[in-house]
């Protein structure tokens, strides 16, 4: 009584192999790989020695084939990909950049108004960033009678 079964990996309904009592996977390579991986994972959960063997085998493979070497080789052999990726990264960086108001590192001491009448806070600027907001304080005084015209505040 062969009947049919549905493969757990690909989902296809296929005729059952009469020699396999509880068939869950079809004979395709990808489905057999999925079956093997599932079996190995369940065995590793049950058996600590199996788990350690698998870890050691994976570590040896990672030591032999480090990921950064693979990436270096891939970029060297695919220059168009590397150039395109570099341009996309520049666009992502531009999108993530903050507005020009973010050039101020310490904003807690900023005040647009004078601290007292005619006293303003000065800031040290390095590489287009305001680094120290507590650097110096200056006093601006309006002097009359020198023949210099200062703009008057309306109102």
Helices and strands as residue ranges (DSSP letters): E 4-6, E 13-15, H 29-46, H 48-64, H 67-77, H 79-96, G 100-103, E 119-126, E 129-139
